[in-house]
Amino acid sequence: MNTKNIFLFLFLNLGTSLLFAQGENDNWYFGNKAAVNFSNSTPAAITNSAMETMEACGSVSDSNGNLLFYMSPESIWNRDNQIMTNGNLVSYMDTAQQLAIVKNPANDNQYYVFTTGVGGIVTSTYRINYSIVDMSLGNIGTNGNPLGEVLYRFKQIPVLDDAGNLFTSEAITIVPNTDGVSYWVLIPNDKRLFAYRLDANGFDNGNPVISNLNLPISGNHYAIKASPKVYYSNYTHYICISPWADTYAGFTLPDNYFTNQVYSFNAATGEIAPDFYLEANALRTYSAEFNRDASVLFLGAHDLYAVDLNNSFGTSVNYMMVYDNPQPYSSGTGMAIQRNAKDDIYFSKNFQLYLAQILKPDVFGPGIGYDLNAIYLGGTGNTESGLPQLIPSLDLEGHRTMLKQSNPNQKRMVLMLDQEERKQRLQMKNIDIYPNPVSDLLTIKTDLKVENVNVNDISGKNMNVTLRDNKVDVRNLPAGSYIITIETKEGRTTKKFIKK
């Protein structure tokens, strides 16, 4: 294979799966006809959403950030804001974290969508289902491409427990397996965590890996959130599970009834690992989120809290209040907290015209703040109690174990990498470019000193550009797609941009 073909292969294959997977999470659709686009450095409101959903929601775009579809637990809308073919689902909308979306490992045109329902008994409405959306099918949209279709033979397939029975749960999330070719679909049920494997052979229904949970109550009302990947020898993620009473009246109980439990999770096996356990009691929680390196956990329902995971273990919890809600508490209070693909963290308060943001979330301490008016939603929509989960990407890095033993009393493992190297990695990850598409000057957004840039077209040909003050002059480039390699003394990163 010659150099040109090698570069084209990397561009078409590695580019979409490794470098540009963030585009799949560029568009959030949520609440009452609210939506936001994150593709540029300044988020922008989208004002054409047709969806009204009180809590759970989801949306997915292609690797270039073009919307594919969005959904509530009851319906799926295509990118032209119409109900997708076969997109009317049977589910119950009033649960906190009721759906998840993930690409089919066997087919890049297909997506699994999981919906859940919670009720007194298991029925066709109150149960967990999965469906498959095929974006190569459906009616032709305004851009000349198919609008997608829910496959009839894979619509609302019930998810079964280890005994082959239907069950209910309010929470679901998805974690990449370390094998690089599959995912774990995580569902808490009663006092157990079910981890279902999803790979090229399909969804391993009725055969979950089971871990026991140390929950104080039995039931199916939960919130669940997985952290970004961490590099410890026996586990790869943290999992936060926040249960409450198995009744909607549970929210009227006093704060000391609520608990949040953080477990270490091994994505190589699908099991909870015994290395880390944290129990944060009396912090009333509807939703949870981790910061970019899983050093801080945010919990919120009516108020918003931050937990220092580096200095908390067992029942010893170092936490602080970030936002003290001045409004009186009510049973309808719900606060969704969600990190975007750029590691910014947002939260939604009910019935607001703005999406709120947590400021400086990456270092625990008094520097953490909030902005209740971070993103104006355009005046046509408002927040409710839900935000879309991130679409996960396959883990092509595997499980690294460059580790040493830390405090044996806490049984925690820490990286051999020193803090400065970890900081440099985060800084490299945070490099961004804008505007994109661009017509003249491409700006590199970073706190690092940019020492050099290289721009190549998709054939691998090096293009002549100039760099000055973190701005790249691309006005002489022909219209098309390009890859820019940005070099600093801390390393290099690669981004894709489009020249108009």
LINHUZI-V561641 format. One record per pair of residues at least 4 apart in sequence whose C-alpha atoms are under 7 Angstrom apart, sorted by the first residue. I is the first residue (numbers start at 1). GAP is how many residues later the second one is. If there is no record, write none. Layout:
{{I GAP} {I GAP}}
This chain:
{{1 4} {1 5} {2 4} {3 4} {4 4} {4 455} {4 456} {5 4} {6 4} {7 4} {7 452} {7 453} {8 4} {8 450} {8 451} {8 452} {9 4} {10 4} {10 5} {11 4} {11 447} {12 4} {13 4} {14 4} {14 5} {15 4} {15 5} {16 4} {16 5} {16 47} {17 4} {19 476} {20 43} {21 42} {21 372} {22 4} {22 41} {22 319} {23 38} {23 39} {23 40} {23 41} {23 42} {24 36} {24 37} {24 38} {24 39} {24 41} {24 367} {25 35} {25 36} {25 316} {25 365} {25 366} {26 11} {26 12} {26 13} {26 35} {26 39} {27 9} {27 10} {27 11} {27 32} {27 33} {27 34} {27 40} {28 7} {28 8} {28 9} {28 31} {28 360} {29 5} {29 6} {29 7} {29 29} {29 30} {29 41} {30 4} {30 5} {30 23} {30 27} {30 356} {30 357} {30 358} {31 21} {31 22} {31 23} {31 24} {31 351} {31 352} {31 353} {31 355} {32 19} {32 20} {32 21} {32 349} {32 350} {32 351} {32 352} {33 16} {33 17} {33 18} {33 19} {33 347} {33 348} {33 349} {34 13} {34 15} {34 343} {34 347} {34 348} {34 349} {35 10} {35 11} {35 12} {35 14} {36 7} {36 8} {36 9} {36 10} {37 6} {37 7} {37 8} {37 9} {38 5} {38 6} {39 26} {40 394} {40 395} {40 396} {41 393} {45 331} {45 332} {45 333} {47 331} {47 333} {49 32} {50 31} {53 19} {54 40} {54 330} {54 331} {54 332} {55 39} {55 40} {55 41} {55 329} {55 330} {55 331} {56 16} {56 17} {56 39} {56 40} {56 41} {56 42} {56 43} {56 330} {56 331} {57 14} {57 15} {57 16} {57 42} {57 329} {57 330} {57 331} {58 12} {58 13} {58 14} {58 41} {58 42} {58 43} {58 330} {58 331} {59 10} {59 11} {59 12} {59 329} {60 7} {60 8} {60 9} {60 10} {60 331} {61 4} {61 5} {61 6} {61 7} {62 4} {62 5} {62 6} {67 12} {68 10} {68 11} {69 7} {69 8} {69 9} {69 10} {70 6} {70 7} {70 8} {71 4} {71 5} {71 6} {72 4} {73 16} {73 18} {73 19} {73 20} {73 25} {73 26} {73 42} {74 14} {74 15} {74 16} {74 17} {74 18} {74 19} {75 8} {75 12} {75 13} {75 14} {76 7} {76 8} {76 11} {76 12} {77 4} {77 5} {77 6} {77 7} {78 4} {78 5} {78 6} {78 69} {78 70} {79 68} {80 61} {83 4} {84 64} {84 65} {85 53} {85 64} {85 65} {86 63} {86 64} {86 66} {87 63} {90 35} {91 25} {91 26} {91 34} {91 35} {92 25} {92 33} {92 34} {95 22} {95 23} {95 75} {96 74} {96 75} {96 127} {96 290} {97 73} {97 74} {97 75} {97 126} {98 17} {98 18} {98 19} {98 72} {98 73} {98 74} {99 15} {99 16} {99 17} {99 73} {100 13} {100 14} {100 15} {100 72} {100 73} {100 289} {101 10} {101 11} {101 12} {101 13} {101 290} {102 9} {102 10} {102 11} {102 289} {102 290} {103 5} {103 7} {103 8} {103 9} {104 4} {104 6} {104 7} {104 8} {105 76} {105 77} {105 94} {105 95} {106 94} {109 25} {109 26} {109 27} {110 22} {110 23} {110 24} {110 25} {111 21} {111 22} {111 23} {112 18} {112 19} {112 20} {112 21} {113 17} {113 18} {113 19} {114 15} {114 16} {114 17} {115 13} {115 14} {115 15} {116 11} {116 12} {116 13} {116 52} {116 53} {116 54} {117 8} {117 9} {117 10} {117 11} {117 51} {117 52} {117 53} {118 8} {118 9} {118 50} {118 51} {118 52} {119 7} {122 4} {122 5} {122 44} {122 45} {122 46} {123 4} {126 42} {127 39} {127 40} {127 41} {128 30} {128 31} {128 39} {128 40} {129 27} {129 28} {129 29} {129 30} {130 25} {130 26} {130 27} {130 28} {130 29} {131 19} {131 23} {131 24} {131 25} {131 26} {132 18} {132 19} {132 22} {132 23} {133 15} {133 16} {133 17} {133 18} {134 14} {134 15} {134 16} {134 17} {135 11} {135 12} {135 13} {135 14} {136 10} {136 12} {137 9} {137 10} {137 11} {137 12} {138 8} {138 9} {138 10} {138 11} {139 7} {139 8} {140 4} {140 5} {140 6} {140 7} {141 4} {141 5} {141 6} {150 5} {151 4} {158 8} {159 7} {159 46} {159 47} {160 4} {160 5} {160 6} {160 7} {160 45} {160 46} {161 4} {161 5} {161 6} {161 45} {162 44} {162 45} {162 46} {163 43} {164 42} {168 52} {169 19} {169 20} {169 51} {169 52} {170 50} {170 51} {170 52} {171 16} {171 17} {171 51} {171 52} {171 53} {172 14} {172 15} {172 52} {173 12} {173 13} {173 14} {173 51} {173 52} {174 9} {174 10} {174 11} {174 12} {175 8} {175 9} {175 10} {175 217} {176 6} {176 7} {176 8} {176 91} {176 216} {176 217} {176 218} {176 219} {177 5} {177 6} {177 7} {177 90} {177 91} {177 218} {178 89} {178 90} {178 217} {178 220} {178 221} {179 89} {179 219} {180 214} {180 215} {180 216} {180 218} {181 18} {181 213} {182 15} {182 16} {182 17} {182 212} {183 14} {183 15} {183 16} {184 11} {184 12} {184 13} {184 14} {184 86} {185 10} {185 11} {185 12} {186 7} {186 8} {186 9} {186 10} {187 6} {187 7} {187 8} {188 4} {188 5} {188 6} {189 4} {189 31} {190 28} {190 29} {190 30} {191 21} {191 22} {191 23} {191 24} {191 27} {192 18} {192 19} {192 20} {192 21} {193 17} {193 18} {193 19} {193 20} {194 14} {194 15} {194 16} {194 17} {195 13} {195 14} {195 15} {195 75} {196 8} {196 11} {196 12} {196 13} {197 6} {197 7} {198 4} {198 5} {198 6} {199 4} {209 61} {209 62} {210 61} {211 60} {211 61} {219 27} {220 26} {221 22} {221 23} {221 24} {221 25} {222 19} {222 20} {222 21} {222 22} {223 18} {223 19} {223 20} {223 63} {223 64} {224 16} {224 17} {224 18} {225 14} {225 15} {225 16} {225 63} {225 64} {226 11} {226 12} {226 13} {226 14} {227 10} {227 11} {227 12} {227 63} {227 67} {228 9} {228 64} {228 65} {228 66} {229 7} {229 8} {230 6} {230 7} {231 5} {231 169} {231 170} {231 184} {232 4} {232 169} {232 171} {232 181} {232 182} {232 183} {233 168} {233 170} {233 180} {234 32} {234 39} {235 29} {235 30} {235 31} {235 38} {236 29} {236 30} {236 31} {237 27} {237 28} {237 29} {238 24} {238 25} {238 26} {238 27} {239 23} {239 24} {239 25} {239 26} {240 20} {240 21} {240 22} {240 23} {241 19} {241 20} {241 21} {242 17} {242 18} {242 19} {242 43} {243 16} {244 6} {244 14} {245 5} {246 4} {251 80} {252 79} {253 4} {255 27} {255 28} {255 29} {256 25} {256 26} {257 25} {258 23} {258 24} {258 25} {258 26} {259 20} {259 21} {259 22} {259 23} {259 24} {260 19} {260 20} {260 21} {261 17} {261 18} {261 19} {262 15} {262 16} {262 17} {263 9} {263 13} {263 14} {263 15} {264 8} {264 9} {264 10} {264 11} {264 12} {264 13} {265 6} {265 7} {265 8} {266 4} {266 5} {266 6} {266 7} {275 136} {275 137} {276 135} {276 136} {277 36} {277 37} {278 35} {278 36} {278 37} {279 35} {279 36} {280 35} {280 37} {284 16} {284 17} {285 14} {285 15} {285 16} {286 14} {286 15} {286 48} {286 49} {287 12} {287 13} {287 14} {287 48} {287 49} {287 50} {288 10} {288 11} {288 12} {288 49} {289 8} {289 9} {289 10} {289 48} {289 49} {289 50} {290 4} {290 6} {290 7} {290 8} {291 4} {291 5} {291 6} {291 52} {291 70} {291 71} {292 51} {292 70} {295 13} {295 14} {295 15} {296 10} {296 11} {296 12} {296 13} {296 66} {296 68} {297 9} {297 10} {297 11} {297 12} {298 7} {298 8} {298 9} {299 5} {299 6} {299 7} {300 4} {300 5} {300 35} {301 32} {301 33} {301 34} {302 23} {302 27} {302 31} {302 32} {302 33} {303 20} {303 21} {303 22} {304 17} {304 18} {304 19} {304 20} {305 14} {305 15} {305 16} {305 17} {306 13} {306 14} {306 15} {306 16} {307 11} {307 12} {307 13} {308 4} {308 10} {308 11} {308 56} {311 7} {312 4} {312 5} {312 6} {313 4} {313 97} {322 46} {322 47} {329 4} {334 15} {334 16} {334 51} {335 12} {335 13} {335 14} {335 50} {336 11} {336 12} {336 49} {336 50} {336 51} {337 9} {337 10} {337 11} {338 7} {338 8} {338 9} {338 49} {338 51} {339 4} {339 5} {339 6} {339 7} {340 4} {340 5} {340 50} {345 12} {345 13} {346 9} {346 10} {346 11} {346 12} {347 8} {347 9} {347 10} {348 7} {348 8} {348 35} {348 36} {348 37} {349 34} {349 35} {349 36} {350 33} {350 34} {350 35} {351 31} {351 32} {351 33} {352 30} {352 31} {353 23} {353 24} {353 26} {353 28} {353 29} {353 30} {354 18} {354 19} {354 20} {354 21} {354 22} {354 23} {355 17} {355 18} {355 19} {355 20} {355 21} {355 28} {356 15} {356 16} {356 17} {356 18} {356 19} {357 13} {357 14} {357 15} {357 17} {358 11} {358 12} {358 13} {359 9} {359 10} {359 11} {359 12} {360 7} {360 8} {360 9} {361 7} {364 4} {377 4} {377 5} {402 13} {402 14} {403 10} {403 11} {403 12} {403 13} {404 9} {404 10} {404 11} {404 12} {405 8} {405 9} {406 6} {406 7} {406 8} {407 4} {407 5} {408 4} {417 4} {417 5} {418 4} {419 4} {420 4} {421 4} {422 4} {423 4} {424 4} {424 66} {425 4} {426 4} {427 4} {428 65} {430 16} {431 14} {431 15} {432 12} {432 13} {432 14} {433 9} {433 10} {433 11} {433 12} {434 8} {434 9} {434 10} {435 7} {436 61} {436 62} {437 60} {437 61} {437 62} {437 63} {438 4} {438 60} {438 61} {438 62} {439 36} {439 60} {439 61} {440 33} {440 34} {440 35} {441 30} {441 31} {441 32} {441 33} {441 34} {442 29} {442 30} {442 31} {442 32} {443 27} {443 28} {443 29} {444 26} {444 27} {448 40} {449 39} {450 20} {450 36} {450 37} {450 38} {451 36} {451 37} {452 34} {452 35} {453 31} {453 32} {453 33} {453 34} {454 30} {454 31} {454 32} {455 7} {455 8} {455 27} {455 28} {455 29} {455 30} {456 4} {456 5} {456 6} {456 7} {456 26} {456 27} {456 28} {457 4} {457 5} {457 24} {457 25} {457 26} {458 23} {458 24} {465 7} {465 8} {465 9} {466 6} {466 7} {467 4} {467 5} {467 6} {468 4} {479 20} {479 21} {480 18} {480 19} {480 20} {481 16} {481 17} {481 18} {482 14} {482 15} {482 16} {483 11} {483 12} {483 13} {483 14} {484 10} {484 11} {484 12} {485 7} {485 8} {485 9} {485 10} {486 6} {486 7} {486 8} {487 4} {487 5} {487 6} {488 4}}
